């Protein structure tokens, strides 16, 4: 069970990195605010996902 949580955290971190790259590209290309906000919210949800996954892991112990 703990291994599943660790792999889930890796996937979430990978998603955060991809959305961060998309955010930088969007800022460089002067994208519409809607796209920039989408990237920011996706990054925020990624951090919430890490918090939730770690809380589930602590609860499972």
Secondary structure by P-SEA (a helix, b strand, c coil): caaaaaaaaaaaaaaaaaaaaaaaaaaaacccaaaaaaaaaaaaaaaaaaaaaaaaaaaac
